[in-house]
Amino acid sequence: MVDTKDTAIVRSTCRICYNSCGVLIYLEGGRPVKIEGDPQNPMSKGRLCPKGSASLEYLNHPARLKHPLRRTAKRGDGKWQPITWDEALETVAGELRSISGRHGILSVAFLRGASKGLPDSYMARFANIFGTPNISSPAPVCFVPGVNASKLTYGYYAYPDHEHRPRCIVVWGANPEATNVAEYEEIVEAAKKGARIIAIDPIENELTKMADLWLRPRPGTDLALCLGIMNVIVNENLYDRDFVDQWTIGFPELNAHLQDYPPEQVAEITWVSEEMIRKAARLYTKEKPGLILWGNGIETTLNSFQACRAIAILRSISGNLGVPGGEVKYSSPGGLPKSDPEFVCQDSIPPDTRAKRLSMKDNLMPIVYYALPQRVIKAILEDDPYPVRAIYQQGGNLLTAYTNAKETYNALIKLEFLVVADLFMTPTAMLADVVLPAATYLEYDSVEQPWHFPIVSAQQKVAQVGESWPDGKILNELAKRMGFSNYVWDDMNQALDRVLKPAGVTFEEFREIVTLVGTKLYRHYEKGGFETLSKKVELYSERLKEWGFDPLPEYREAPETPLSDPRMAEEYPFVLTTRKGDVFRHSGGRQIPSLRSKRPQPILKMHPQPAENLGIKEGDWVHISTKRGRIRQKVTLVDSLDPRTIEADYAWWFPEKDTSSLFGWDESNINILTSDKPPYNREMGSAIMRGISCKVSKV
């Protein structure tokens, strides 16, 4: 903390989203009055997005949940009784104990929303101590496909090296101007110094406008596009022969496999011209060093894992791994592991019990430990593979986040017991039996480690609203009520000291240190090889083959697309995609005035020509429909869109609407349109959330 004459300034970490940017919190009279970006933070360097700038609006919003609540009428009626924390914890503990006693430990599932950092580990720890392997999260559609693909290809997650300016930057399925402002500024700065930009995205954004090449693939076809680019690189001898010969295995097999993806064939699949495919391959390999920044756009598809693996292979054969200005390995900041099995008590569950987790029937990769969201819903509705009767939900809004939202609604209604911990009342929380008031990042101490940058940073408590509790404290107190005395901390800072133990500091000491950053390990493989079984980059993966998966990425066309079902495409002529905006974090933030004013309504983007054909004008409300249902959004016409593609806003609900409608959860919610039925991604179970056929009609 820095004290001045009139104010105190606390260095901390914003945790509204996963980026964990550094912030300066200005206190007057002990109360936070202003939030700014922290120029000393080595990752965010003083930058702060609109969500972080609205931190005090989140903290002080009048609709914040401030006390535990118990439902007093039927689900969804919006009738609640305030109760004490003792009553709430005793109720939750009693119900979990009763239901697991009557139906078995597997009948209880623990679910979380988008990453909350260390609180995610607290929840995994509690679930493991409780004894159920049924833990679910957005992992199959958010970041983890890229992590696992990287590890199975070259053994670690590679980070972009912006410090030694790359000469070519590929931004693939990402919109960092909206989702990672620090990364975006690094790209802009590199472009000013001469870096060439390749943007791969169906929808125009600030980077596509400044790009040297903009490739607009049909949503969901990124894997085919990557294989086509590699076909050109290999056939034109544009790959790094020395690196490939010395540090990879499986190149002959890759070479033969790529001949099945000539640019002219890939162009038909992806809608990207053969000329653009060749240009992208040549630019990326000739302007070196280069790096590829991938995003969530490639992870919510049938080919999510293999699309990420193809990009990992592309990085490798281009010779950009480990070099300055390319993608490099970092040492762990302070020696702290990202996910510590001991901290989360992973071994508390016997192997035979863990093997019975809900997704055992999905035959996912053996390194995948979660239960698929869509499998949790099926277990509730159909008792398949066995019944789930109780859910502990930490953050997240399942009614807007899960595919086939109507099925999710039916499942939540059927539960015997649902407890939700959140900041605000949401459509999902409205269906709970008990609602617990969670704390914002300004209300508790923590140690945060974002996945996309090798940094550990301190989060410091500066406020308290009502009786809101941090998720870690809620679960720690619940553990006491459940009788797990051997796993309870007397003070939550003991948990933080445990996290920081490898760094050799306590949390009180870390308050002054604030950040620890990993060290770049350029060409680390020259001292001992890569962290794979072969010690080389595994272009052809024997492990994947042994597990029963494709050893080389093979493109599979998803159902409900113009190629897989041309007759259906006659009735549903548009291909649907979505993206993250800069003002909301998934379903969160729509009650925050400064954010909502920038995006007051859900927006559908479409090309002017098909809109004119349908009698649709700028600002009209339209229906978007698939086989599962329809929603309504407001049209914005965009000339740069492919006329066959539309982009819809996602995760919409309306906090200002009445509780009897569950805040209008089904009016504009894109997951009314998506499917929770197979096929899923074979390796990780990712659901198909974009690239499906739909139709548009004027309301």
N, C-alpha and C positions, 0 to 999 in steps of 0.2 A: 504494500500500500504506500502511495505517495501522498504526503500531507502538504497542502499549501495553506495560506492564511485563511482562506474562506471555504475551501472545499477539500475533500479527500478524494483521491483517485485510486481505484483498485484495478489492477490488471487481471483480466479473467478471460474466459472462453465462452463464446456464444454457442449454444447447443440447440437453436431452433431447427437447424438442419444438420446433416452429417458432416458439413465442411469444417466445423469447429474453428472458426476464425477468431483471432485475437480481438478483444475489446477492452476499451478503457471505460470504467463505470465511474461517473462523477457523483459524489455523495454530498448532500447538504443536510446538516442536522442528522446524519446517519441514514438518510433516505436517498435512494438513487434518483437522480433528476435528469441525467443525460447519458447517452451511450454513443461512443465513437469507436472507430476502428483503431487498433493498436499498431502504430508504425513499427514497433520493435518486434512484433510477431514475425518470425522468419518465413512463415508460409503466406499469410494474408497481407502483411506489410501495410497495414492501415486501411485496407479496403473492407467495405461492409455493404452487403446487399440490402434491398428494401426490407426483407424479413428481419434481419438483424437490427436494422435501424428502428424497427417497430417493437423492439423488445419491451419497452416500458408500457406500450399499449397492451401487450399480452399480459404483463404482470398485473396491471391495474384495471383490467377490463371488468365492468360490473357483472358480466355473466360468468366470471370465473367460478368454478366449484370451490366452495370454501369450507364445507362440512360434509362428512359422510352422510349418505342418503340410503333409505330402504324403501323399496317399492311397496305401495299400499293398495294397489288395484291391479287389474290384469295388465300384462305386458303391453307397453306402448301407450297407455292411457295418460302418462305424464303426472301421476299422482305419487308424491314422495313425502317421506317423513324424515326430518333431520335426526340423526342418532349420534351418539358419542363414538369416539374411536374404539373404546373398549367394546361397545356393543357391536360395532361393525366387524372388528377382528374376531370376536367370539362367534358371530354369525357365520363368517366366511370359513373359519377353522372348523366349526361344527358341521357345516354342509359338506365341505371337502372330505372330512373324516367319515361322515355318514354315507355319502355316495360311493366313495372308494371301498367302504366296508360292504355295501350291498351289491355293487356291480364290479368290483375289482379295481385295482390301482390304474389300469389302462383306461378306465372310463373317464378319467380326468385329463384334460388337455390344457396347456399353457400357450397362449398366443400373444404375439406382440405386433405392433405396427412397424413403421419405418424406424431405422436405427436411432436409438436414443443414447448410444455410447455405453458407458459403464452400467447403466441400469439394465441393459440387455443381458449382461453377464450376471447381474443379481437375480434376474428372473430365471435364467438357465440354472443357476446354482440352486435356487429354491426348488425348481422342478426335479432336479436330480436328487436332492435330499428327500423330497416327497416320494420319489420312486417311480415317476412316470417318464417314459421316453418320448411321450407325445408333446413335443415342443414344436411350434410352427412359427414362421416368420416370412417376410418377403424375400428371403435368401434366393429362392429359385429364379426370381425375376429381377434381382437387384444386386449387382456387383459380384456376387459369389460365382456365377458362371465364368466371369473373367479371371477371378482368383484361381479357381480350380483348373481352368484351361492353361493358365500360365504355369502353374506348378507341375502339371503333367507334361508340359512341353519342355520347359527349361528349369523347373525346380523352385521358382520364387516369383513374387510379384514385382515386375519392373516398373520403375517410376521415371517420368520424363525429366530430362536434364535441361532445364531452361537456362541455367547459368552460362553454359557454353553454348551460345546461340545455335540452334539447329538451322539448317538451310532449307529444310522442307518439313512442314507440319501437316499431318493428315488428321482431320477432326471427323470422326466416324460415329454417326448416331448420337451425337452429343450437341448440346447448346450451352456452352459454358458461360456465355454472356448472361444467361438467365439462371444457371444452376451453380456456377462456380466462378464468381467474378474475379478472384485472384488468378485463376488459370487463364481466363479470358484476357486479362490485362497483359499477362506474359506473352500470349500469342500476338496481340496487337503490337507489343513492343518488338517482338521478333520480326514481324512483318515490316515494321518501319526500318529495320536494319537489313532488310533484303531477303528474309525467309519467304519461300514460296508456300502458299497455302492450298491444300486440297480439302474441300468440304464435301462430305458424303452425307446427304440428308434429303429426304423428299420435300421438305418445307424450307422456305427461305428464312434466314435469320441474319444477324449482323455479320457472321463469319462467311456465310455464302455470298454476301454482297461484296466482300473484300477478297474473296478467294481467286486464285489464278485458275483453278478448275473447280467447278461445282457439278457433282454427279448426283442425279435425282433418282435413286432406285425405287422400284415398286416396294412399298413397305413389306418387310418380312423376307426379302431376298438378299440380304447382306452376305450370307455365306456363298451363294452362287457368284456374286460380284467379286468377292475376295478370291475365289478359285479362278475366275476369269483373269483377274489382274496377275495372279501368280503364273498362269499359263503363259502370258506374254513375257513375263520376267524370265522364266526358264527357257522358253523357246527362242528368245532373242539374246540369251546369255547375259542378262542384266544382273544376275545374282552375284553375290560375293563368293567367288569360287574358292578362295583360300579359306574363308571361314567355314563354308559348307564342307569342304574336304576334311578339315582338321577337327571341327567341333560339332558336327551333326551326324546322326545316323538316320538311315531311311530315305536318303535323297533319291536313289534310283526308283524306289516305290512311289515316292511323291511325284517324280517326273512322269512316270507312266500314268498315274492317277489323273494328273492335270490335263492330260490329252483328251479326257472326256469333257472338258470345259473350255472349248475354243471360244474366243470372244464373240463370234457371230451367234453362237448358240446361247451364250450367257446374255447377250443383248436382248434376245427374245424373252428370256425369263425375267430380266431385271428392269427392262425399259431404258437401260443406259446404253447408248450407242456403242458399237464396236470401236469407233474412233476415240470416244472418250475413255473407254477402258484402256486402250493402248496408250493414250496420252498420260493417264494417271500412273500406269506402270512405269513408263519411261521417266516421268518427272520425279517420282518418289525414289527411284534407284539411282538417278544421275545427280540429284541435288543432295549430297550427303555431308554431314550426318543428318538423319531424319528421324522423326518420331511419330507415333500414332496415338492419338488420344481417343479412346473409345468411350461410349456412353451407354446409357440404359436402353437406348433405342434398338440395340441388337440383342438384348437379353430377354425380351418379352415375346419371343417367337418360338416356333417349333424347333428351330435350329440353333437355339441360344448358345449352348455350350460349344458346339462345333464351329459356329461362326467366330466365337472368341478364340478357339484353338487355331482356326485358319489365320486369323490376324496375328496370333503369337508366332505361327510359322512364317508368315510374311515378314514380320520384324526380324526373324532369325536369318532367313536366307538373304535378306538385304544387307546383312552385316552391321545392323544398327544396335545390337545388344552390347551393352557394357562400354560403349564408346562415349567420350564427351560430346554432348549435344544429341545423344540418342536416348535409349532407355537403359537405365542402370539399376544395379542392386544397391541398396543402402544397408548399413548395419542397423540393428534394432536400437531405437533411441533409449539410451540408458540401460540397455539389455532387457527392456520390458517386452515380454511376448504379447502379441496381439490378442490371442485367446489362450488363456492359461487353464489347461485341463484340471490342475489342482485347485485353482481358485473357484472354478465352477463345479467342483466335486463330481467330475465326470464319471469317476469309477464307483460312485455310490450305487449305481444301477447295475445289477449283474448282467453279463453279456446275453444270457438267454432271454432276459426281460427286454433289454434294448433291441434285440432282434425281432421282437414282436411289435415294434412301433407301427403306427398306422400305415406307413408307406412300404411295409415289407412286400406287399403285393405289386408294387410299382417297379420292382427290380431296378432301382437306381444304382448309381455307382456306389461301391462299398465305403467310399470316403464321405458319403452324404448321410448325415445323422438326423435331419429334421423330418417332420411329418408334413406332407404337402397340404397347403390350405384346402385345395379341392377334395383331398382325401378326408380331412376332418369333417367337412360338410357332409360327405357321403356317409361317414360313420354315424353321424347324428341322425340323418334321415332314414338310412337303410340298415343300420347296425352292421355295416360291412367295412372291415372284416370283423368288427365287434362294436358294441354300442359305446358312444361317447355321451355322457350325461351331464358333465359340468365343465365349464371353461373359466379360466382366469385370464382376462384380457388386459394387457398393459399397453395403453395408448393405441392408436390406430382406429380406423373407422371401417369395420369389415363390410358394412353395407355398401360402401363406395369403393372399397379396395379389392374385394374378391370378385373373381369372374362369376357370371351368372348370378347377379345380385338377388334375384327373386328366390333362387334356391337357398342363398345365404340367409335371407329373411326367414324362410320357412324353417331352416335349421335352428336359428336362434330362438324362434318362438317355441320350438319343441323341447329345448333344453330344460332339465330339472333345475339347474342353477347356473347363473351367469353373473360374474362380478367384473366390473370394468373400473380401471384406474385411469383417469384422464384429467385434463385441465378444464375442459368445458363439457357441457351436456351435448352429446352428438346423437345422430340417429341410432347408432349402435348402442350407446350408453342408455338410450331410452328404453331398450329392451332388457336391461339388466335387472337383477334382483337387488343388488347392492352396488352403489357407485361410490368410489373412493376419490377424494380430491387430491390430485397429484400436484407437485411443485414445478414451477418453471426453473430454468437453469440459474436464475438469479437468487433462488431460495435454498440452495444447498451446495456444499463443497463436493468436488469430484476431480477425477483425473481422466482426461479425455485423450483418445487416440483415433483420429480419423483414418480411414483405410487408404485414402488416395494420396497421402503425404506422410513421410516417416517422422512424425512429430508427436510428442507427449506434452500436454499443456494443462495448467491448473485452472480449475473452475472454482470461483469463490463466492460464498454466500454473502449477499448484501441486503436481503429483504425477507419478509415473511408476510404472506397474505392469508388471513383467516387461519384455518386449521389444515391447510394443505401440507402434505408430507412428500418428501422425495420417494421415488419408487423403491430405492434401496432400503429406506427406513420402514416402509410399509411391509416389505417382504421379510425384513429382519424381525419386526414385531410379530408378524404372522407366524414365523418360525418358532417364536417363543410359545405362542398359543398352541402350536401343533406338537410341542414337546421335543423339538429338535435342539435341545440345550447345547449339545456339543458343537453346533454350527452357528451359534448366535454371537454377535459382537456386542460388547457392553456400550461401545460408542462407534458410530459409523466411520470415524476417522481411523479406527483400527483397521478397517477394510482398506482404506486408502493407503495406510502404511504398508499393508500386505502387498498391494499392487505395486508400490514403489520400492519394495525391498530389493529387487535386482539392481536398482539404480543406486542403492546405498544411501537413500535420504528418506526422511519422514515427510508427511504432508505439511507439517508446520514449516519445515525447511523449504519445501517445494513452493510454498506461497511466495517466497522471495525469488526463487529461481525462475518460476513461471513456465519455462519451456525447456525441453530437451529435444535435440534433433539428431537423427542418424547421420552417418558419414557415408559419402559416396564411395563405392568400391568399384572403380573403373577396371574393366577386364579382370574381374576377380577370378574368373574361371581358369586363367593361366596358372594359378597357384594350386589348383586341386580339382579343376573341372567344374561342371555344373552339378546342381543338387538333384540329379536324377540317378536312376539305377545304373545307367550306362556312363554317367559322368559327362554326357554330351546332350545337346539339344535333340530331343526325340521327335523328329518329323513324323516318323512312323512309330506309333506307340504300341509296344508289345503288351503293356499293362492293360490298355483299353481293349485290346484283342482278347486277352485272357479273361477279362470281365464280361465279354460278350458285346462290346461296342465297336463302332467303326474305328480302326486304327489310324485312318486318314479321314479328314472331314469329307462327308458325302452329303450333298444337298438333297433335302426332301421337301417336296411341295406340300404346304399345309392344306387342310380342307377348307372349303368355302372361299376359294380364290378363283380368279378368271381362268387360270390354267387347270386347276384340279376339278372344277365344276363349271364348264362354260355355259351349260343350260341355266344354272342358278344365276350366273352373272347377267343373263338377259333380264331377269327381274330385279336383281340387285347390282346395278352397273358400276357403282363406285367402290374403291378400295379405301378402307378406313384406317387412319392412324391417329396418334395423339402425341402430345409432348408436354414436358414440364414447363411451367411459366416461371417468371421471376418473382412474383408476389406471393404465391401460395406454396406451402410445402404439402404436396399431395392434397388431402382433404382439409388440411388445417389452414386457418387464417382468414376464413371468409367472414368472420365477425369483427375483424380488425379494421377500423375505419380507413386508415391511410392506405391499406392494401386493397380493400374492397373498392375504394374509389377509383383505383387504377384498372380494375377488372370487375365491373358491377354485375355483369351477366355472363353466362357461358357462351363462348363464341365458336361457331363452326366456320372454317375457312373453306371456300370452294372457288373454282375458276369461273370467271364471268360467263363464258359461253354455255356450259351446261346449265348454269343458273338461269340464263335468259331462256333457254329451251324449256325450262320448267316453270317459267313465269315468276322467278324469284329475284327480288331486288335487294340491294344493300340494306341491311337492318331488318329484313323480314325474319320472323320466327318460322322455323321449319321443323319437321319431324325427320329424325334419322331412324331407320328401321333395319333390323335383321330378322332372322327366323324366330328369335327369342322375344322380340318386343320392340318398342319404339320409345324415343325420348324427344325432347324439344330443346333446341338451342338457337341462338341468334346469328344470322349470317353476316360474314364479312367477305367481300369478293377480293381475290388475290390473283393478279395476272400471272405471277411466276409459278403457280401450281400447275402440275400436270392435270389436264382436265379430267382424268380418270381417278384422281386422288382427292380425298377430303380429309381435313384435320379437325377433330372435335376436341373440345375441352374435356378433361376427365376429373373424376372425384368430386363432382358438384353436389352440393346440398345447400339449403337456404336457412341459416340460423335465425333469420328474421321471421320465418313462417311459423305457423302454429304447431304445437306439439302433437295435435291429433293426426297430422299428416307425417309425423316423424321428420319435421323440417323439410318436407318436399324431397325426401331422399330418392324417389324414383322418377322425378320429373325430367332431370337433365343428366342423370348418372349414366355414364357410358358403359358401365358394367352390367346394365340391364341388357346390353346388346351382345356381350361376349359369352363364350361357352366355358363350362367347367368339365366338359366331357373329354375323354381321350380322342385323338392322340395328344400327349404332352411331349415335351422334350425328353428323349429317351434316357439321357444321362442324369439329368437333374430334376426333371418333372416340371420344367417351366411351362406355364399355361400360355395359350396363344391370346395375346391382348392387342394385337394390331395386325394389319394386313388382310382383314376379312372383308368379304363382299357385303355391301349395304346399299340402301337406296335413300333418297332424299325427296321430300314432298313439302309443299308450302302448307303451313298450318291454316 
